Amino acid sequence: MRIRRRDIGIAGVAIALGWGAGALASQQAVLGPAVWDWGRLPVQKTDVGELRTLVRHPTATLAELEMHVTTLNPGLASHPPHQHPNEELVIIDKGMVETLSGGKWQRLGPGSVIFNASNSPHALRNVGDSPATYHVINWKTAATPKE
């Protein structure tokens, strides 16, 4: 069997179409209106407490919206101080925590809000006698620095 230019051309078009279809399949659709019922959120046990993942998805105005809820056991930290290019809000729901923000540790209770700026070192630890629960909302836009 002899391979002709036409055969090579058809194979090239098929490969290009396959790559294009793969790229489209890997793109997530834009998140539309949504609700998350607390009672139906799956609970993932962690070494430091629990995690409830809500979403990690692009929206009409964000390259990525990521939201989760962490329950942190008494005396534990979620992780060592770190930083990342995306910005995030942390809303304390229950318990007493200390957060590293702007180079200093601050004690906060329910209803408090933390803004972790892009590439700003931050951390959070439970300093209370009971579990602390907090909601995390972070996002990426075209302006978010690359990792």
N, C-alpha and C positions, 0 to 999 in steps of 0.2 A: 504494500500500500504506500502510495506516494503522498507526502504532505505538501500542500500547495499554499501559496500566499493567502488565498481565500480562507483556508482552514486556520492559519495563524491569526488572521484578522478576526474571525469569528471567536476563536479562543480568547483573544485579547478583550473583545467586547464582553464576553461572558465573565471573565475575571473582573473587569471594571464594574460591571453590574453587580456582581457578588459582593465586592468591597463596598459599593455604595449602599446596598441593602443592609450589609452588616453595620455600617456607620449609622444608618437610620434606626436600626433596631436597638442600637446601644444608647441612642438619645432618649431621655425620659420626656414624657409629655409634661406640659406645664401643669402644676398643681392648681386645681380649681377649688371651689368652696369645699370645706371639709370640717368635720367635727370628730373629736376623739372622746369616747365615753370612758371615764376613769375605771369603771367596773369591768370593762372589757379589754383593757390594755394588758398584753402579756407581760408577766413579771419575770425578769431574768435575775437570778441570784448572782451576786458578785462576791469577791473576797472582802469587800468593805460594806456591803449592804444589798441594795436592789437597784435595778435599772428598768425603766419603762421607756421604750423608744417610740416616739410618735411619728416622725417623718424625716426624711433626707431627700429633698426633691427640688428641682427648679420651680420658680414661680414666674408670673408675668414680668416681674421687675427684679428678681434675684437669680443669680446663677445657681445658687443653692440655698435652701432654707432647711436647717436641721434643728429639731426640737426633741428633747428628752427630759425625763424626770428621774432624779437620783434620790434615793433614800440612803443616808450615810449613818452607819452605826456609831454609837457614842465613842469618843476618843480617837476616831479614825479620820484620815485625810483621804480625799478622793484620788489624789496623785500628788507627786512632788511639784513644787513650783515649776511652771512651764510657760511658754508663750506660743502664739500662732498668728498667722497673718489675718485671719478673719476676726471680726468683732463679735461680742456676745453679751447677752443680758442673762443674769442669774436672779431669779426671784425666790426669796426664802418663804416657804410655805409653813413649815413646822420646825421647831427646835432652835438651838442657839449655835451659831457658827462663828468662826473667825475667818476672815478673808485677807489675803495679801493683795493689796491694791495700792499703786503709786509708791511702792517700796516700803509700806508699813502694814502691820497687821491691825485689823479693826474687827470688833465684836458686833454681830448683828443678829436680830431676831426676826420673827414672822412679819411679813409685809415689807421687809427691806429689799432693796434692789441694788444689784452690782452691775456696773458696766465695765467689761474688760475690753480695753482698747486694742487695736491692732498691734501685734508684736510687743505688748506690755506684759511683763512677768506677773503671774497671778497664781493663786492657790486657794483652797478652801478646806477647812477641817471642822469637824463637829466637836465643840467644846462643852456640850450639854450632857445631861444624864439620860436622855432619851434619843431615839433616832431623829435625825434632821432630814427633812425633805425639801428639795428645791427644784425649780423648773429652769431649764437651760434653753435659750433660744439663740442660735447663732446663724450667721448668713455670710454669703459670698456674693460680691457683685463684680462688674467689670473693673472697678477701682480697687478691689482687694489685691494686695501685693501677692506675688507668686511665692510659693513655699520654697 
